[in-house]
Amino acid sequence: MPKTKSKKQEEVAQKLRIRVEAYESKVLDASVKQIIDTALRYDAEVVGPIPLPTEKKKYTVNRSTFVHKDAREQFEMRMHKRLIDILNPNQKIIESLTNLSLPSGVKIDVKLM
């Protein structure tokens, strides 16, 4: 006797996940605000911006060529990150986000989940 299961077709909620990275936090916050304003203009539901941990890269350099090993300089680069989720995006939102002009130095990853 075969088992029959009644499957309910659930509506799969789509989500547009945008990850924004920049070296300067002020430029990053301005571009995130621009993305959120564009999404809200088309009545989208926005979750975020969620601040992600800042990635710090440190570089140590000797001040002199081969002597004075104790004399060193340290430099640091910080990568600030934010995460934005747009729930149930439509075609107008996706088109307007692709046509955005953001400042240089801002890296964006967009995934449709």
C-alpha positions, 0 to 999 in steps of 0.5 A, a space after each residue: 500500500 503506497 503512502 500518499 502525502 498531501 504536500 502544501 505548496 508554500 509560497 517561497 519568500 524571496 530575499 535580496 541580500 546586499 552586502 556593502 563594503 568600504 574602507 571609509 565608514 562615512 562613505 559606506 553609510 551614505 551609500 547604504 542610505 542611498 540603497 535603502 531610500 531607493 528600496 523604500 521608494 518602491 514600497 519594499 520591506 527593508 531589514 537593516 543595515 546590519 553592521 558586520 564586524 570590521 576586518 582589520 589588516 595590520 602591516 608591520 614595516 622596519 623603519 631602517 633597512 637592516 639594522 635597528 630591528 626594534 624600530 618598526 612602524 605598524 599600519 592598519 587598513 579597516 574594511 567596514 561592512 554592512 548587510 541589507 535584506 530586501 524582502 520580496 523584491 520586484 523587478 522595479 526595485 532590482 532595476 533601480 538598484 542596478 542603475 544607482 551610481 555609488 561613490 568609488 571605493 564601495 564594493 557591493 555583493 548582491 544575492 537573490 535568495 
